[in-house]
Amino acid sequence: MAEPSSLEQVLIRELRRWRELRGLTAQQLADRTQGQLSRQAISKIENASRRVTLDEFACLAVALDVPPLALLVPLDGSQVAVTPGLSVSAMDLVVWFEGKSQPGQPLPTVGFIRAAAPLRNYGLISETLTQATAQERSAYRSQAGGDESAAEEAFRMRDVKVQAAALLIETLIDVGVQPPAVARRWVDQMIATGWLERPEYVPVIEPTDDEGEDDGGSDQED
């Protein structure tokens, strides 16, 4: 069995692999970093003669058009050494980064669960409001087609999703975590229904004149 790779070794391999998959030369990738990394720097990284800062890591993920995890997770079935005495599979690495499990523990510790909960709630809030938007669009399509019963059900499901998002936001506030920014229309609905008790803690995304709100525009169809 092959020796486990360090995260740094995985990053070096995946950086080169994704660059080649994108059909980019080192110079073309450097150009995509908008001056943060030169061709020489990228070549040195791929040759393991230069380390990568966190800022550069994020920049490379953007330049390669990949999720950051794609540069840290080996897709060749190899193990990753996260400590000198602990190696994990690619899947274990992903769920650890997502806060869903803890390497080397049959069950996550209380401290891990408490630290992971706000991170998971951030993602759930975005996902839930995206689902609310989809339900609302479905309701408008049903109205346009004359199916009021289906429209009513879709609006009901939209409200269920918005209420769930409000509960998640309140949970973050309870533990002193800044909630993510939410579209004005959803915040207004949460306030009007009483689902959001502390709106002063929620950053609001205001609609612009020339575009609808993310997770907020009704996108009503003619």
Long-range contacts (C-beta under 8 A, 24 or more apart in sequence): 2-78, 2-79, 4-78, 4-79, 4-80, 4-81, 4-87, 5-74, 5-78, 5-79, 5-80, 5-81, 6-80, 6-81, 7-72, 7-80, 7-81, 7-82, 8-48, 8-51, 8-52, 9-48, 10-71, 10-72, 10-73, 10-74, 10-80, 11-52, 11-57, 11-71, 11-72, 12-45, 12-46, 12-48, 13-74, 14-70, 14-71, 14-72, 14-73, 14-74, 14-75, 15-42, 15-45, 15-46, 15-60, 15-64, 15-71, 16-46, 18-64, 18-66, 18-70, 18-71, 19-46, 19-64, 22-64, 22-65, 24-64, 29-60, 29-63, 29-64, 32-62, 32-63, 32-64, 33-59, 33-60, 33-63, 69-94, 69-97, 72-97, 114-175, 117-171, 117-175, 118-172, 118-175, 118-177, 121-168, 121-171, 121-172, 121-177, 122-172, 122-180, 124-168, 125-165, 125-168, 125-169, 125-179, 125-180, 125-182, 126-180, 126-215, 128-161, 128-162, 128-164, 128-165, 128-168, 129-161, 129-162, 129-165, 129-182, 129-183, 129-186, 129-215, 130-215, 131-161, 132-158, 132-161, 132-162, 132-165, 132-186, 132-215, 133-215, 133-216, 133-217, 133-219, 135-161, 136-218, 136-219, 137-218, 137-219, 137-221, 140-218, 140-219, 140-220, 140-221, 141-221, 144-221, 144-222, 159-189, 159-193, 162-186, 162-189, 162-190, 162-193, 162-195, 163-190, 163-193, 163-195, 165-190, 166-190, 166-195, 166-196, 167-195, 169-196, 169-202, 170-196, 170-197, 170-198, 173-198, 173-201, 178-203, 179-203, 181-205, 182-215, 183-207, 183-213, 183-214, 183-215, 183-216, 184-213, 184-216, 185-213, 185-216, 185-217, 185-218, 186-215, 186-216
